[in-house]
């Protein structure tokens, strides 16, 4: 997002300096964009699933999408609490996201699981970098919130990893 000009009406009072606010905002906003992209991909797979594991994967993807969606508000409100600004539009999401959209007409269930696991692995790496940026900017509250989101991300990865152990069985 680069250097952002925060309208006076949104300039929440904080003891962080403007560079620290900017560093945290620049680390967290791409995470928010990726969370929107991953939420959409997970719901896409939830809606377009077929095969013998339909019920289990359908429920798993729905549950995972819910935790991803909940993380978005937590991250955006952290940016606002320190006086930064955050995502305003779908176009802003597309500018910041690093998670690839998935527009394939059909994705086999085992491939869905693999793609989601890869994307969650990518998000975990980005969260770790954002935690470092927050800690470096004296923003322990954002670092702590991101640690909780990282834990949820690792839980999703774990479940997807275990599902992949039976990938030959994911018709």
C-alpha positions in Angstrom: 0.0 0.0 0.0 3.0 2.3 0.4 2.8 5.5 2.3 -0.9 6.1 3.1 -2.4 9.5 3.9 -4.9 8.9 6.8 -7.8 11.4 6.8 -7.8 13.4 10.0 -11.2 11.9 10.9 -9.6 8.4 10.9 -6.3 9.2 12.5 -6.8 7.3 15.7 -4.6 8.6 18.5 -1.8 6.2 19.3 1.7 6.3 20.9 3.2 4.6 17.8 4.9 7.0 15.4 3.7 7.3 11.8 6.5 5.0 10.5 5.5 2.3 12.9 1.8 2.6 12.0 2.7 2.5 8.3 4.9 -0.6 8.8 2.2 -2.5 10.6 -0.5 -1.4 8.1 1.8 -2.4 5.2 2.3 -5.9 6.8 -1.3 -6.5 7.8 -3.3 -5.2 4.8 -1.9 -7.8 2.4 -2.8 -10.4 4.9 -6.4 -9.1 4.9 -6.5 -9.2 1.1 -5.1 -12.7 1.1 -7.7 -13.7 3.7 -10.5 -12.5 1.5 -9.0 -14.4 -1.5 -8.5 -17.6 0.6 -12.0 -17.2 2.1 -13.5 -17.0 -1.5 -11.4 -19.9 -2.7 -12.4 -22.1 0.3 -16.1 -21.2 -0.2 -15.7 -21.9 -4.0 -14.4 -25.4 -3.2 -17.1 -25.8 -0.5 -19.8 -25.0 -3.2 -18.3 -27.0 -6.1 -17.2 -30.2 -4.3 -18.2 -33.6 -5.6 -17.2 -37.2 -4.8 -17.3 -39.8 -2.2 -16.0 -37.5 0.6 -18.5 -34.7 -0.2 -20.1 -34.4 3.2 -16.8 -34.4 5.2 -15.0 -32.0 2.9 -18.1 -29.8 2.5 -18.2 -29.4 6.3 -14.5 -29.0 6.7 -14.2 -26.3 4.0 -17.2 -24.4 5.4 -15.7 -24.4 8.9 -12.4 -23.3 7.6 -13.9 -20.5 5.6 -15.7 -19.3 8.8 -12.4 -19.0 10.7 -10.8 -17.2 7.8 -13.7 -14.7 7.5 -13.5 -14.0 11.3 -9.8 -13.3 11.1 -10.4 -10.5 8.5 -12.3 -8.3 11.0 -9.7 -8.9 13.7 -6.8 -7.8 11.4 -8.7 -4.8 10.0 -9.7 -3.5 13.4 -6.1 -3.8 14.6 -4.9 -1.6 11.7 -7.7 0.9 12.6 -6.9 0.9 16.3 -3.4 2.1 15.7 -4.5 4.8 13.3 -3.9 3.1 9.9 -6.5 2.5 7.2 -7.3 -0.8 5.6 -9.1 -2.5 2.7 -11.8 -0.4 1.1 -12.8 -2.4 -2.0 -12.5 -5.5 -4.1 -10.1 -3.7 -6.4 -7.8 -3.0 -3.4 -8.0 -6.6 -2.5 -6.9 -7.6 -6.0 -4.0 -5.2 -5.8 -2.7 -6.5 -2.6 -3.5 -10.2 -2.7 -0.8 -12.8 -3.3 -3.1 -15.8 -3.1 -4.0 -16.9 -6.7 -7.7 -16.9 -7.6 -9.1 -20.2 -8.6 -11.5 -20.0 -11.6 -11.2 -23.6 -12.8 -14.5 -25.1 -13.9 -13.7 -28.3 -12.0 -11.1 -29.1 -9.4 -10.9 -32.7 -8.1 -11.3 -33.0 -4.3 -7.7 -34.1 -3.6 -6.4 -31.1 -5.7 -8.7 -28.8 -3.7 -7.2 -30.0 -0.5 -3.6 -29.5 -1.9 -4.3 -26.0 -3.1 -5.9 -25.0 0.2 -3.0 -26.5 2.1 -0.4 -24.6 -0.1 -2.3 -21.3 0.3 -2.6 -21.7 4.1 1.1 -22.5 4.2 1.8 -19.2 2.3 -0.5 -17.3 4.6 1.3 -18.7 7.7 4.6 -17.5 6.3 3.1 -14.0 5.7 1.7 -13.9 9.2 5.1 -14.7 10.7 6.6 -11.8 8.8 3.8 -9.5 9.9 4.3 -10.6 13.5 7.9 -9.6 13.2 7.0 -6.2 11.7 4.5 -5.6 14.5 7.0 -6.5 17.2 9.6 -4.3 15.5 7.1 -1.4 15.5 6.3 -1.9 19.2 2.8 -3.1 18.4 2.6 -6.2 20.7 -1.3 -6.2 20.6 -1.3 -6.7 16.8 1.5 -9.3 17.1 -0.6 -11.2 19.7 -3.7 -11.1 17.5 -1.7 -12.3 14.6 -0.3 -15.2 16.7 -3.8 -16.3 17.4 -4.6 -16.2 13.7 -1.4 -18.0 12.9 -2.5 -20.8 15.3 -5.9 -21.1 13.5 -4.0 -21.1 10.1 -1.7 -23.9 11.4 -4.8 -25.8 12.5 -6.3 -25.5 9.0 -3.0 -26.7 7.5 -2.9 -29.7 9.9 -6.4 -30.8 9.0 -5.7 -30.4 5.3 -2.4 -32.3 5.7 -4.1 -35.2 7.4 -6.8 -35.3 4.7 -4.0 -35.4 2.0 -2.6 -38.5 3.7 -5.6 -40.3 2.1 -5.4 -38.4 -1.2 -5.6 -41.6 -3.3 -8.9 -42.1 -1.6 -10.3 -38.6 -2.5 -12.3 -39.4 -5.6 
